[in-house]
Amino acid sequence: MRRSWFLWLTAGLGFLFLYAPIASLVVFSFNESKLVTVWGGFSTKWYGELLRDEQILGAAWISLKIAALSATGAVVFGTLAAYVLLRVGAFWGRPVLRGMTTAPLVMPEVITGLSLLLLFVSMERALGWPAGRGMMTIVIAHTTFALAYVAVVVQSRLVDMDDSLEEAAQDLGAGPVRVFFDITLPVIAPALVAGWLLAFTLSLDDLVVASFTSGPGASTLPMVIFSKVRLGVSPEVNALATLILAVVALGILLAGLVLRRR
């Protein structure tokens, strides 16, 4: 009995530590006062101010486009890397490919961002491309580190896949490409969706790598929020965070309903 009370108390304190700041942020997004630490009455005016803030809306649109493009690229290259590592036999570059695929998982973001910045500068001097840093360089950078996470997710699905399905298709005369698109790809489709969502979230949340590889006119939403917070937390930022939490909660609810029906 004492142990159960101790576990409940520990769990309660842990959840309070994690979610009390988030709850405070949501409450103060409806604050009338401009001071985020002083309650001045209930109001939704900061949501209206947020919808009229062109800087935040523009940065949010840029972040969504970068996240979608980088997640798609990460799924393509991460799936190819995972397939080669698990389905192709031994070849001379296998250790190098495995190391390069897993390196972004443990590499500090500062090192990744700085190395990509130096790469883009060297390529611009030598090849003339990319001409300056902008949205494209951020997409390339996010694809580079996100594909490692996609490769891990896809590899776990390929390991659990029954190899006899591919072998049976080959016995019936299907070539490697036909087997991949007709058998392997439908089986690992849930892993591809999960990898895409993970890469999308990582890109949307990234600040460090984007700060190194961005340029004028390509400020992402985390960069804009960070610049605003440095001057003091604005109620508009609280409103934006509350809307993001609402979208995430709605997505989790819909996913739960779909899984429950299935």
C-alpha positions, 0 to 999 in steps of 0.5 A: 500500500505504501509503495503504491502511494509512493508510485502515484505520488512520484508519477504525479510530481513527474507529470506536474513538472512536465505539464504545469508549464504547458498549462500555464502557457495555455492559460496566459494565452487568454490573458488581457494584459500584455505582461505574461506573468500578470493576469489581467482578465480573460481575452482572446485578442492575442489570437487576433494579433497573431493572425495579423502578424505577417512575420509569424504567418510567413515564417510558419508557411516557410517552415511547413513547406521546408518540413514537407519537402525535407520529410519527403526527401528523407523518406526516399533516401532513408528507405533506400539506405535501409533497403540496401543495408538489409536486402543487398549482400555484402559490398565494399562500402557497406560499413561506410554507408552504415556509419554515414546513415547512423552518424546524424543520430549522435552528431551534435546539431551544432557540428552538423549545422556548421559542417553543412554551412562550410559545405554550402559556402565551398560549393557556392565558390566552386560551382556557383550553386547554391547561390546564397543560402535560403529555403533550399539549403535548409531543405537539404540540411534537414533531409540530411539529418532526418533520413537517419531517423527514417532509416532506423524506422524502416529498418525495424519494419524490414527486419520483422518482414517475412522474407518468404513473401519476396522469395515467393514473388521472385519464384513467380517471375517478378524482378527485383524492382517489381518485388519492391513496388508490389510486395515490399513497399506496401508491407513497409508503408506504415513505417514510411508514414511514421518516418515521414511524420517523424522527419516532418516534426524534426524539421518543424522543430529544428532551430540550430541547423536552420540557423546555420544554413538559412539566409535572408528571407528564409527565417523559419518559425522556430527562428522567429520565435527565438528572436521574439523570446530573446526580447521577452515572451510575448502573448502572441507566442503563447497564443501560437504555442496554444494553437500548435498544441491544439493541432497536435492534440487533434491529430492524436485524437483522430489517430486514436479514433482510427486505430480504435475503429480498426 
